[in-house]
Amino acid sequence: MQDVFAHNKRVRAFSLTNGLLGAWLIVAPFVTDEPSRPLAASAVVAGALVIVSEVIRYAARHTVAFSWLVVVAGTWLIAGPWVFNAHTPGARTWNYVICGVFLAGIAAYSITSSSFRHSWNPGEGAPDPDRSLSRASEQTRRTIS
């Protein structure tokens, strides 16, 4: 039970952190006065996608697929300034790259933290695959004999 509680706490923290980064991505093009419209639109769309994904992930903590969307959005943010040929040595480019690294990293860690096995019945651990194989082979032997 403690594993599930700790998992839920981690997922909520990750979802809130990424949700705040998503909100920043929506506001950032206007705050930094982004001259590239495609890059600004890309950041706003990525931010909205992150917020929607993280709200769903916050509400339904075992929906790992939405974390994968955030990893894709983060990767896109890292590549976006070069895809749109809008990279500059200044803070605007680094804003998207750093946000993308944090989004992708936090979402990837959220995915790996969700991959632990849940117990099938309350009070039991995860099923032992070797035990189920030995039972199946024992039943096969009885059937053949």
C-alpha positions as CSV (number, residue, x, y, z in Angstrom):
1,M,0.0,0.0,0.0
2,Q,2.9,2.3,0.7
3,D,4.2,1.8,-2.8
4,V,0.9,2.9,-4.3
5,F,0.8,5.9,-2.0
6,A,4.4,6.9,-2.9
7,H,3.7,6.4,-6.6
8,N,0.6,8.6,-6.5
9,K,2.6,11.3,-4.6
10,R,5.4,11.2,-7.2
11,V,3.0,11.3,-10.2
12,R,1.2,14.3,-8.7
13,A,4.4,16.2,-8.1
14,F,5.6,15.4,-11.6
15,S,2.3,16.4,-13.1
16,L,2.2,19.7,-11.3
17,T,5.8,20.5,-12.2
18,N,5.2,19.8,-15.9
19,G,1.9,21.6,-15.8
20,L,3.6,24.7,-14.6
21,L,6.3,24.4,-17.3
22,G,3.4,24.0,-19.8
23,A,1.8,27.2,-18.5
24,W,5.2,29.0,-18.9
25,L,5.5,27.8,-22.5
26,I,2.1,29.4,-23.3
27,V,3.2,32.7,-21.8
28,A,6.9,32.7,-22.7
29,P,6.5,33.8,-26.4
30,F,4.7,36.9,-25.3
31,V,7.0,37.6,-22.3
32,T,10.2,37.2,-24.3
33,D,8.7,38.9,-27.4
34,E,9.5,35.9,-29.7
35,P,10.1,37.2,-33.3
36,S,9.5,33.8,-34.9
37,R,5.7,33.2,-35.2
38,P,6.1,29.5,-36.1
39,L,8.3,29.0,-33.0
40,A,5.9,31.0,-30.8
41,A,2.9,29.0,-32.1
42,S,4.8,25.8,-31.6
43,A,5.6,26.7,-27.9
44,V,2.0,27.6,-27.2
45,V,0.7,24.3,-28.8
46,A,3.3,22.3,-26.9
47,G,2.4,24.1,-23.6
48,A,-1.3,23.4,-24.1
49,L,-0.6,19.7,-25.0
50,V,1.5,19.4,-21.8
51,I,-1.1,21.0,-19.6
52,V,-3.9,18.8,-21.0
53,S,-1.8,15.7,-20.7
54,E,-0.7,16.4,-17.2
55,V,-4.2,17.2,-16.0
56,I,-5.3,13.8,-17.2
57,R,-2.2,12.2,-15.7
58,Y,-2.8,13.9,-12.4
59,A,-6.4,12.7,-12.3
60,A,-5.8,9.1,-13.6
61,R,-2.3,8.4,-12.3
62,H,-1.8,5.1,-14.2
63,T,-2.2,6.6,-17.7
64,V,1.4,6.4,-18.8
65,A,0.6,7.2,-22.4
66,F,0.1,10.9,-21.6
67,S,3.6,11.0,-20.2
68,W,4.8,9.8,-23.6
69,L,3.1,12.7,-25.2
70,V,4.9,15.1,-22.9
71,V,8.2,13.4,-23.8
72,V,7.5,14.0,-27.5
73,A,6.5,17.6,-26.8
74,G,9.7,18.1,-24.8
75,T,11.8,16.6,-27.6
76,W,10.0,18.9,-30.1
77,L,10.8,21.9,-28.0
78,I,14.5,21.0,-28.0
79,A,14.6,20.7,-31.8
80,G,12.1,23.5,-32.6
81,P,14.4,26.5,-32.7
82,W,16.6,24.7,-35.3
83,V,13.6,23.2,-37.2
84,F,12.2,26.7,-37.7
85,N,15.7,28.2,-38.2
86,A,14.9,30.6,-35.4
87,H,17.8,29.8,-33.0
88,T,19.8,32.6,-31.6
89,P,22.6,32.6,-29.0
90,G,20.3,34.4,-26.6
91,A,17.9,33.4,-23.9
92,R,14.9,32.7,-26.1
93,T,16.5,29.6,-27.7
94,W,17.8,28.3,-24.3
95,N,14.3,28.9,-22.8
96,Y,12.8,26.3,-25.2
97,V,15.7,23.9,-25.0
98,I,15.8,23.9,-21.2
99,C,12.0,23.6,-20.9
100,G,12.1,20.7,-23.3
101,V,14.9,19.0,-21.4
102,F,13.0,19.3,-18.1
103,L,9.7,18.3,-19.6
104,A,11.1,15.2,-21.4
105,G,13.2,14.2,-18.4
106,I,10.5,14.6,-15.8
107,A,8.0,12.8,-18.0
108,A,10.4,10.0,-18.8
109,Y,11.1,9.5,-15.0
110,S,7.4,9.5,-14.4
111,I,7.0,6.7,-16.9
112,T,9.7,4.6,-15.3
113,S,8.3,5.2,-11.8
114,S,5.0,4.0,-13.0
115,S,6.4,0.7,-14.2
116,F,6.4,-1.1,-10.9
117,R,4.1,-4.1,-10.4
118,H,0.9,-3.6,-8.6
119,S,-0.4,-6.4,-6.5
120,W,-3.2,-8.5,-8.0
121,N,-5.1,-8.9,-4.8
122,P,-4.9,-6.8,-1.7
123,G,-2.1,-8.0,0.6
124,E,-0.4,-10.1,-2.1
125,G,2.7,-9.3,-4.0
126,A,3.1,-9.5,-7.8
127,P,2.5,-13.0,-9.3
128,D,5.6,-15.2,-9.6
129,P,6.0,-16.2,-13.3
130,D,8.1,-19.2,-12.4
131,R,5.4,-20.5,-10.1
132,S,2.7,-20.2,-12.7
133,L,4.9,-21.9,-15.3
134,S,5.5,-24.8,-13.0
135,R,1.8,-25.2,-12.3
136,A,1.1,-25.1,-16.0
137,S,3.7,-27.7,-16.8
138,E,2.4,-29.9,-13.9
139,Q,-1.1,-29.7,-15.4
140,T,0.2,-30.6,-18.8
141,R,2.0,-33.7,-17.4
142,R,-1.2,-34.9,-15.7
143,T,-3.1,-34.4,-18.9
144,I,-0.6,-36.4,-20.9
145,S,-0.3,-39.2,-18.4
